[in-house]
Amino acid sequence: MRKDTKHSTPTGHTKSVKAITVTPDRQRVISASDDCTLNLWDLTSGALQLTLMGHKSGVTAVTVTPDGQRLLSGSEDGTLRLWDLATGITISTLLGHTGEITAIAVMADGQQAISASDSTLKFWDLYSGILLRTLSTHITSVNAVTIAADSQWVLLGCNDGTVKVWNLTNNDSQIYTFSGHTKSVTALALAVDGQTGLSGAEDGIIKLWDLMSCTELKTLTGHTDLINALILTPDRQRAISTSNDNALKVWDLESGQVITTFIGESALRCCSIAQDNVTIVAGEESGRVHFLRLESA
């Protein structure tokens, strides 16, 4: 059994924190907010190091390239910005979407990225800033995107309650659809080996999938409102979820039971975990960023 304790809750954002991520070197945390800024935090101390300004609308998505040198962010106004993490300077602004960016992901080689807005996916060359191609999913709006480590598969969480799997190496063809949710799919997570996935929905339900056999393994119940973010640990033994019910939950996937719960003062919109599998950061509707740590009971 394990428990979590709040490490610190620094202030820095004035509006809701929509997305959060930890750099690969486990040194920094980047939070993205409706206040149009991104904040860089020291993971150990929780100290605010730098604020990135440039977006004209709320920042809805953020990710770091595998080499830890660049940051990609997406905004409500449909723009993406690529930043130099060492200097905090914008490298390029990527234009092409007309609606809010709902999800972004960087491929394993760090050279290309995918962004989602409405029912389209756009593929970008991060070095040139050029739009490579647009994929129309011909489905309802895409709320969440995650890419397998080999960059061959992409999972889409859709408004119609389905999780769709696309093969990016076979003419961008849709391979199969998971139909288990009755409400809009709002969050996704994928194991490092690409064999196991998690999906969370508007009704607070989380499902664990075996992507190789296309079967549902478990349904996790405990949240009472929309799931905002999901994490699957590399060993596939635990999952972490945040919800509009103000809760962050850590799950044991073998039993399907909650190990521990952290309650914020408002909706917890996003979360990320460092590669030590112990340090968790979560962003709140209030603008707070929580630094949490899993400790043995």
C-alpha positions in Angstrom: 0.0 0.0 0.0 1.2 3.5 -0.8 0.0 7.0 0.0 0.6 10.4 -1.4 1.5 13.6 0.4 1.4 17.1 -0.9 5.0 18.3 -1.4 4.1 21.9 -2.2 1.5 24.0 -3.9 3.2 27.1 -5.3 1.3 29.9 -7.0 2.0 31.3 -10.4 -1.0 31.1 -12.7 -4.1 33.3 -12.4 -6.4 31.0 -14.3 -7.0 27.3 -14.8 -4.0 25.0 -15.5 -5.0 23.1 -18.6 -1.9 20.9 -19.3 1.3 19.9 -17.5 4.4 17.8 -18.2 7.7 16.9 -16.7 10.9 17.2 -18.7 12.7 13.9 -19.6 15.7 14.8 -17.3 13.2 15.1 -14.3 14.5 18.6 -13.6 11.6 20.8 -14.5 7.8 21.0 -14.8 6.0 23.0 -17.5 2.4 24.1 -16.8 0.0 25.6 -19.4 -2.8 27.9 -18.4 -5.9 29.8 -19.5 -4.0 32.9 -18.6 -2.1 32.5 -21.9 1.2 31.6 -20.2 3.4 28.6 -19.7 5.4 28.4 -16.4 8.6 26.5 -15.9 9.1 25.1 -12.4 11.9 23.4 -10.6 10.7 19.9 -9.9 12.6 19.4 -6.6 11.9 22.8 -5.0 8.7 23.8 -6.7 10.2 27.2 -7.4 9.0 29.1 -10.4 11.9 29.6 -12.8 10.5 31.2 -15.9 7.2 32.3 -17.5 6.8 32.0 -21.3 4.5 34.6 -22.9 3.4 34.7 -26.5 0.1 33.0 -26.9 -2.8 35.4 -27.4 -5.4 32.9 -26.0 -5.5 30.2 -23.3 -2.9 27.5 -23.6 -4.6 24.1 -23.9 -1.8 21.5 -24.5 1.9 21.1 -23.9 4.6 18.5 -24.5 8.4 18.4 -24.5 10.5 16.8 -27.2 12.3 13.6 -26.2 15.7 15.4 -26.1 14.3 17.8 -23.5 15.4 20.9 -25.5 12.2 22.1 -27.0 8.6 22.7 -25.9 5.5 22.5 -28.0 2.3 24.2 -26.9 -1.2 24.6 -28.4 -3.7 27.3 -27.9 -7.5 28.0 -28.0 -6.9 30.2 -31.1 -5.6 27.2 -33.1 -1.9 28.1 -33.1 1.0 26.1 -31.9 4.3 27.5 -30.6 7.7 25.7 -30.5 9.9 27.1 -27.8 13.6 26.8 -26.9 13.6 25.6 -23.3 17.0 26.9 -22.5 16.2 30.5 -23.5 12.4 30.6 -23.4 12.3 32.1 -26.9 9.8 31.1 -29.5 11.5 29.2 -32.3 8.4 29.1 -34.6 4.7 29.5 -34.7 2.7 26.8 -36.5 -0.4 28.0 -38.3 -3.1 25.8 -39.9 -5.8 24.9 -37.5 -8.9 27.1 -37.3 -10.3 25.8 -34.0 -9.0 25.1 -30.5 -6.1 22.7 -30.2 -7.4 19.8 -28.1 -4.3 17.6 -28.1 -0.7 17.5 -29.2 2.0 14.8 -29.3 5.6 14.6 -30.5 6.9 11.5 -32.3 9.7 9.4 -30.7 12.4 10.9 -33.0 11.5 14.4 -32.0 11.3 15.6 -35.6 7.6 15.5 -36.1 4.5 16.3 -34.1 0.7 15.8 -34.4 -1.9 18.3 -33.3 -5.7 17.7 -33.1 -8.5 20.2 -33.6 -12.1 19.4 -34.3 -12.0 16.3 -36.6 -8.6 16.9 -38.1 -5.0 15.9 -37.3 -2.1 17.9 -38.6 1.4 16.6 -39.0 4.3 19.0 -38.6 8.0 19.1 -39.2 9.4 20.7 -36.1 12.7 21.8 -37.6 11.2 23.7 -40.5 7.8 24.5 -39.0 6.2 23.2 -42.2 2.8 21.5 -42.2 3.4 18.1 -43.8 -0.1 16.8 -44.2 -3.6 17.0 -42.8 -5.6 13.9 -41.9 -9.4 14.2 -41.7 -10.8 11.6 -39.4 -14.3 12.0 -40.7 -15.6 11.4 -37.2 -16.8 13.6 -34.4 -14.3 15.9 -32.6 -11.1 14.5 -31.2 -10.5 15.3 -27.6 -7.4 13.3 -26.9 -4.4 12.0 -28.8 -1.6 9.7 -27.8 1.2 8.1 -29.9 2.9 4.8 -29.5 6.7 4.9 -28.8 7.4 3.5 -32.2 5.4 6.3 -33.8 3.4 3.8 -35.9 0.1 4.0 -34.0 -2.0 6.9 -32.8 -5.0 6.6 -30.5 -7.8 9.1 -30.8 -10.4 9.8 -28.0 -13.6 10.9 -29.6 -16.8 12.8 -28.7 -18.9 9.7 -29.8 -17.5 7.6 -26.9 -15.1 5.6 -29.0 -11.3 5.1 -29.0 -10.0 4.8 -32.6 -6.6 3.4 -33.5 -4.9 4.6 -36.7 -1.8 3.1 -38.4 0.5 6.0 -39.5 2.6 3.7 -41.6 -0.2 2.2 -43.7 -1.7 5.2 -45.6 -3.0 6.6 -42.3 -5.7 3.9 -42.2 -8.0 3.3 -39.3 -7.4 -0.2 -37.9 -10.1 -0.6 -35.3 -12.4 1.0 -32.8 -13.0 0.4 -29.1 -16.6 0.9 -28.2 -17.1 0.8 -24.5 -17.8 4.3 -23.3 -21.3 5.8 -23.4 -20.0 9.3 -23.0 -17.3 11.4 -24.8 -13.8 10.1 -24.4 -11.8 13.0 -22.8 -8.4 11.4 -21.8 -6.0 8.7 -23.1 -2.8 7.0 -21.9 -0.7 4.4 -23.6 1.9 2.0 -22.2 5.5 2.3 -23.4 5.3 -1.0 -25.3 2.1 0.0 -26.9 0.2 -3.0 -25.8 -2.0 -1.5 -23.1 -4.1 1.6 -23.1 -6.4 3.6 -20.9 -9.3 5.8 -21.8 -11.3 8.1 -19.6 -14.7 9.6 -20.3 -17.1 12.4 -19.5 -19.0 10.3 -17.1 -15.9 9.6 -14.9 -15.5 6.0 -16.1 -12.0 4.7 -16.9 -11.3 1.6 -19.1 -8.2 -0.5 -19.5 -7.7 -2.0 -22.9 -5.5 -4.8 -24.4 -4.6 -3.2 -27.7 -3.2 -6.4 -29.1 -6.3 -8.5 -28.7 -8.7 -5.5 -29.0 -10.4 -6.4 -25.7 -11.5 -4.5 -22.6 -9.6 -5.7 -19.5 -11.1 -3.6 -16.7 -13.5 -0.8 -15.9 -12.3 1.5 -13.1 -15.0 3.3 -11.2 -14.5 5.9 -8.4 -14.6 9.3 -10.0 -17.9 11.1 -10.2 -17.2 13.6 -13.0 -15.4 14.0 -16.3 -11.8 12.5 -16.5 -9.4 15.2 -17.5 -6.1 13.3 -17.6 -4.6 9.8 -17.4 -1.2 8.3 -16.8 -0.1 4.7 -17.1 3.1 3.9 -15.4 5.9 2.1 -17.4 5.5 -1.1 -15.4 1.7 -1.1 -16.2 1.0 -1.7 -12.5 -0.6 1.7 -11.7 -2.6 4.4 -13.3 -3.1 8.0 -12.3 -6.2 10.1 -13.1 -7.5 13.6 -12.5 -11.1 14.7 -12.7 -13.6 17.6 -12.5 -14.6 16.0 -9.2 -11.5 17.7 -7.7 -9.8 14.3 -7.2 -6.5 12.8 -8.3 -6.6 9.0 -7.9 -3.8 6.4 -8.0 -5.1 3.0 -9.1 -3.7 -0.5 -8.8 -4.5 -2.0 -12.2 -4.3 -5.7 -11.1 -7.2 -5.2 -8.6 -8.8 -2.2 -10.3 -8.9 -0.5 -6.9 -7.9 3.0 -5.8 -4.6 3.0 -3.8 -4.9 6.7 -2.7 -6.7 9.9 -3.5 -5.6 13.5 -3.4 -8.4 16.2 -3.2 -7.8 19.7 -4.6 -9.9 22.8 -4.0 -11.3 22.8 -7.5 -11.3 20.6 -10.6 -7.9 18.9 -11.2 -7.4 19.4 -15.0 -4.1 17.7 -15.7 -1.3 15.6 -14.3 2.1 14.2 -15.1 4.6 11.9 -13.4 8.4 12.1 -13.4 10.4 9.1 -14.6 11.2 8.2 -11.0 7.5 7.0 -10.8 7.2 8.7 -7.5 6.9 12.5 -8.2 3.5 13.6 -9.5 2.5 17.1 -10.6 -1.1 18.2 -11.1 -2.7 21.4 -12.3 -5.9 22.8 -10.9 -8.8 24.9 -12.2 -7.9 27.5 -9.6 -4.4 28.0 -11.2 -2.6 26.0 -8.5 0.2 23.5 -9.4 0.5 20.7 -6.9 3.7 18.8 -6.4 2.9 15.4 -4.9 5.0 12.4 -3.9 4.1 8.8 -3.5 5.5 7.4 -0.3 5.5 3.9 1.2 2.9 3.6 4.0 
